[in-house]
Structure formats: C-alpha cells, structure tokens
Amino acid sequence: MRYKVKCVCDSFNPRKCLSFPLFLHTVRTAEPLEYHRSYLKENCRHDGRELSEFRTTTLNIGSISTADGSALVKLGNTTVICGIKAELANPTVEAPGKGYIVPNVDLPPLCSSRFRPGPPGEQAQAASQFIADVIESSEVIQTEDLCIDRGKLCWVLYCDLMCLDYDGNLLDACIIALLAALKNTKLPEVTINTETCSPEVNLEKRRELHVHKHPVGASFCIFDNSILIVDPMSEEESLCTAHLTVVTDEEERLCAVHKPGGTSLSGEKLQECITRAATRQREIQKLIDKVINSVKAAQ
C-alpha cells in the first residue's frame, strides 16, 4: 500500500508547516521510504537539511589523557572517538626502513541496538579495512618517519576507533577522528644505548607526528537511482539504493572511492560527488586547524 502525504496547508513544506497530519508519524513507521520521498520531492530532508548539506560537525582533541594522541568527533548524532597508542616493534622483513599503522574500528552494542556483542561484525571489519586503505593510498603518514633504527626498531601506531553513537555515515566520522588524532599525536624520544644495544625512551621529550596529507571523506546516498544526498543518517542509509564514499586531500587528489554495490552511478553524478568532497575537505581541515590552534593557545 502507498500513502500520499498531503498537508492541510496550501502547499506542503516540511520545514515550515505547523499542521502535519497525525498519520505522518504512522507513515514513517509503516512506509519509511514514502515518508522520506515526501521530503525529497521538496528538495529537503526530514531533519530540515538541504540535500547537499552536512550535519553539524564538532571536534575535540586530546580527549584521552592516556593515549599518545586522541580525538572525539560528532557528526550530528554519530559520535566516534579515536585513541592512538605508539609501541616499539621490529620492522617487517619486506620494509626494514618503515614503521606501520594498525587501524581498528569497533562498533559495540552501546552505540546502536543493531550491533551485537562478540567478534567484530562485517560492517566493523569492512570499515577497518577501508580506513587502512585510506591511510595507505593517501600517504597521510610517511611510514619512513616511524623508523628508528633500520631493520631493528620502529614505531607501530595502533589506531583504535570506537563508535559511541551510531546514526549513519560512520566512515566520514572515522576519517575525521583519525586525522585529528594523528595531528594530536606526540611520540617520545628514543635513543639506542650503544653499550647494551637496547632502546631508551624519554617520555619527557616528545615530538609531534608529521602529518603529510589531510584526507577527508564525504559520503553520499542515492534514492530511487537518481536523487543524491550527502551525509546520510542511519535510516536514510537503510532505504537508499546505493552508497558512495569519496576521499580527497588538500590538493584535491582523489585518495579513495568506496562503493559497496548498489545501483550504478553516472559519470556526471560521480564528478558532482568528487567536487562536493573537495569542498568538504577544505571545511574539515579548517575545523581541525582551528581546534588545534585554540588548544595550543590555551596551553
């Protein structure tokens, strides 16, 4: 059954109308796709946003005092915290002059009832792999910078990303949290004792981690194979016909494109997504720099 949503006002405008029919809430429960279509036809969303408008993004860095770097990001209700812990390790045989970065995305039951206790689910594993691919393709960190003694000692950065509240667009929030946490990371000074050949760590002297690139993601959903929206909420993600995440850096270089199935996307729509992603990158980098500078000024 299909419901035709009509307001008692002369024209239906979801953001201005003050006399929604009582059955509108029932339609959202019984026919959620029709409910969202009624807004999309008016070029807006049920939360009042334009189709190309992101939710309010807030950022806090240094949230975890026991971590070497950390950041908390809120993208609307979606909340992700990233903690980075640096540990000494042996370089791999394949890359004796490099350290390495190990990201892990955790989606615990506390963030949404859709997730269950136990081993990481499919979405968490896919998100972890995507973040690892972004780190490698964007060259956000030059892993050579993590090498201490070639073939003998290097830093390994464990980047734990935990979702505290899930309301869609997890990947964008994770990338922002990771980037901000990396820029907040400070590594202790390490020297090699010439007599014992063992490393000595000076926790009092720390250096900032050099972030070479600033990748930022922008996620999109497609409704009815034609309507493109940005920064989808959880309900919108479940109803759309395709998902797309585009990652660009400050040079507008395309770092990654993630499209897990769904309907095809025209070249024109893809270019529109890339252009919007480049604008989003500048917005987020400006936000990160502003927060970091305010923290430094307060110290």
C-alpha positions in Angstrom: 0.0 0.0 0.0 1.2 3.5 -0.8 0.3 6.6 1.2 0.0 10.0 -0.4 1.2 12.5 2.2 -0.7 15.8 1.9 -0.6 18.7 4.3 -3.7 20.6 5.2 -1.8 23.8 4.2 -2.0 25.1 0.7 1.5 23.8 -0.2 3.5 21.1 1.5 6.7 22.4 3.0 8.1 20.0 5.7 10.2 22.7 7.3 7.6 25.4 7.6 4.3 23.6 8.0 2.9 23.7 11.6 0.0 21.4 11.0 1.3 17.9 10.0 -1.4 15.3 9.8 -1.3 12.8 12.6 -0.8 9.9 10.2 2.6 11.3 9.1 4.3 9.6 12.0 2.4 6.4 11.1 3.6 6.7 7.5 7.2 6.9 8.8 6.8 3.6 10.6 4.7 1.8 8.1 6.2 3.2 4.9 9.5 4.8 5.7 10.6 5.1 2.1 7.4 7.0 1.1 7.9 9.2 4.2 11.4 10.2 3.0 10.3 10.6 -0.6 7.7 13.2 0.5 10.5 15.4 1.7 12.9 14.7 -1.1 10.3 15.8 -3.6 10.6 19.2 -1.9 14.4 19.1 -2.1 14.9 18.8 1.6 15.3 16.1 4.3 13.2 15.1 7.2 15.7 16.8 9.6 15.5 20.1 7.8 18.7 19.8 5.8 19.2 20.5 2.2 20.1 17.5 0.0 23.8 18.6 -0.1 24.1 19.8 3.5 26.2 18.0 6.1 25.2 17.7 9.7 26.9 19.9 12.3 30.4 18.6 12.9 32.1 19.2 16.2 35.7 18.2 17.2 37.6 17.8 20.5 41.2 16.7 20.6 43.3 15.3 23.4 40.2 13.6 24.8 42.1 10.5 26.2 44.9 11.5 28.5 46.5 8.0 28.5 46.8 7.9 24.7 49.6 9.4 22.6 47.0 11.1 20.5 43.2 11.2 20.5 40.2 13.0 19.1 36.4 12.9 19.6 34.2 13.7 16.6 30.4 14.3 16.5 28.7 14.3 13.1 25.2 15.0 14.0 24.4 12.2 16.5 27.1 9.9 15.1 30.0 10.0 17.6 33.4 8.4 17.1 36.4 8.6 19.4 39.9 7.7 18.2 42.8 6.8 20.5 46.4 6.3 19.2 48.9 4.2 21.1 52.5 4.1 19.9 54.6 1.0 20.7 58.1 -0.1 19.8 58.4 -3.1 17.4 60.6 -4.8 14.9 60.2 -3.6 11.3 58.9 -6.2 8.8 61.3 -8.0 6.6 59.6 -6.5 3.5 60.0 -2.9 4.8 63.0 -2.7 7.1 63.1 1.1 6.9 59.5 1.7 7.8 57.1 1.6 10.7 53.4 0.8 10.3 49.9 1.8 11.3 47.2 -0.6 12.5 43.7 0.8 12.5 40.7 -0.9 14.1 37.1 0.2 14.1 34.9 -1.1 16.9 31.1 -1.0 16.8 29.9 -2.0 20.2 26.3 -2.7 21.2 26.3 0.6 23.2 26.4 2.7 20.0 23.3 1.0 18.4 20.9 -1.9 19.0 21.8 -3.1 15.5 25.2 -4.4 16.8 25.7 -7.4 19.0 28.4 -8.4 21.5 31.2 -10.7 20.3 33.8 -10.7 17.5 33.8 -7.7 15.0 30.9 -7.9 12.6 31.0 -7.5 8.9 30.5 -3.7 8.9 33.2 -3.1 11.5 35.7 -5.3 9.6 34.9 -3.5 6.3 35.3 -0.1 8.0 38.7 -1.2 9.4 39.9 -2.3 6.0 38.6 0.9 4.4 40.5 3.1 6.9 43.7 1.0 6.3 43.3 1.6 2.6 42.8 5.3 3.1 45.9 5.5 5.2 48.0 3.7 2.6 46.6 5.4 -0.5 46.6 9.0 0.9 50.1 8.7 2.5 48.7 10.7 5.4 51.8 9.5 7.3 55.1 8.6 5.7 55.9 5.3 7.4 59.6 6.0 7.0 59.1 8.7 9.7 58.2 5.9 12.1 61.6 4.1 11.6 64.0 4.5 14.5 66.8 2.0 13.6 66.6 0.5 10.1 65.9 -3.2 10.3 65.9 -3.2 14.1 63.4 -0.8 15.6 60.4 1.2 14.6 57.1 2.7 15.9 53.8 1.0 15.3 50.7 3.1 15.8 47.6 1.3 17.0 44.7 3.5 16.0 41.5 2.4 17.8 38.3 3.9 16.6 35.2 3.3 18.7 31.7 4.4 17.7 29.9 5.7 20.8 26.7 6.6 19.0 25.7 5.3 15.6 23.4 7.4 13.3 24.8 6.8 9.9 27.9 8.0 7.9 30.4 6.1 10.1 33.3 6.3 7.6 33.3 10.1 7.4 33.4 10.4 11.2 36.2 7.8 11.5 38.4 9.5 8.9 38.0 12.9 10.7 38.7 11.4 14.1 41.8 9.5 12.8 43.2 12.6 11.1 42.6 14.8 14.1 44.1 12.2 16.5 47.2 11.8 14.3 47.8 15.6 14.3 47.4 15.4 18.1 50.0 12.6 18.4 53.3 13.2 20.1 56.0 10.4 20.1 58.6 10.2 22.9 62.3 10.5 22.1 64.0 7.1 21.6 67.8 6.5 21.6 69.7 3.3 21.2 72.2 2.6 24.0 75.5 1.8 22.3 76.6 -0.5 25.1 73.5 -2.6 25.6 72.0 -2.0 22.1 68.7 -1.6 23.8 66.2 1.3 23.2 65.9 4.0 25.9 62.6 6.0 25.9 62.5 9.6 27.2 58.8 10.3 28.0 59.7 13.9 28.9 60.8 14.8 25.4 58.2 14.3 22.7 57.9 15.4 19.1 54.8 15.9 17.0 54.0 13.4 14.4 54.4 14.9 10.9 51.1 14.5 9.0 52.0 14.8 5.3 48.5 14.7 3.8 45.0 15.6 5.1 42.5 13.1 3.6 38.8 13.7 4.4 35.8 11.7 3.3 32.4 12.7 2.0 29.7 10.0 1.9 26.6 10.0 -0.3 23.4 8.0 -0.8 21.2 7.7 -3.8 17.5 7.4 -3.6 15.4 6.0 -6.4 18.5 5.7 -8.6 18.5 9.5 -9.2 18.4 11.6 -6.0 21.8 12.3 -4.4 22.1 13.2 -0.8 25.1 13.8 1.4 25.9 12.7 4.9 23.1 10.1 5.3 21.6 9.3 8.6 21.2 5.7 9.6 17.5 5.5 8.5 18.4 7.0 5.1 21.3 4.5 4.6 18.9 1.6 5.1 16.5 2.9 2.4 18.8 4.1 -0.3 19.7 2.2 -3.5 23.4 2.9 -3.4 26.2 4.2 -1.1 29.3 6.1 -2.1 32.3 7.5 -0.1 34.8 9.7 -1.8 38.1 10.7 -0.1 40.2 13.6 -1.2 43.2 15.5 0.2 44.1 19.2 0.3 45.5 19.1 -3.2 42.1 17.8 -4.4 43.8 14.5 -5.2 41.4 11.5 -5.2 42.6 9.2 -2.5 39.8 6.6 -2.4 36.4 5.8 -3.8 34.3 3.2 -1.9 31.0 2.0 -3.4 29.8 -1.3 -1.9 27.4 -2.5 -4.6 24.1 -0.9 -5.3 22.9 0.8 -8.4 25.3 2.3 -10.9 26.3 5.9 -10.9 26.7 8.1 -13.9 29.9 10.0 -14.6 28.2 13.3 -14.1 26.9 12.2 -10.6 30.4 10.9 -9.7 32.0 14.2 -10.7 29.4 16.0 -8.6 30.4 13.8 -5.6 34.1 14.4 -6.1 33.6 18.2 -6.3 31.5 18.2 -3.1 34.1 16.0 -1.4 36.9 18.5 -2.2 34.8 21.3 -0.7 34.2 19.2 2.4 37.9 18.5 2.7 38.6 22.2 3.0 35.9 22.7 5.6 37.1 19.9 7.8 40.8 20.8 7.5 39.9 24.4 8.5 38.0 23.0 11.5 40.9 20.7 12.6 43.4 23.6 12.3 41.1 25.9 14.3 40.7 23.4 17.1 44.4 22.6 17.3 45.4 26.3 17.3 42.9 27.0 20.1 44.3 24.1 22.2 47.8 25.4 21.7 46.8 28.9 22.6 45.2 27.7 25.9 48.4 25.8 26.9 
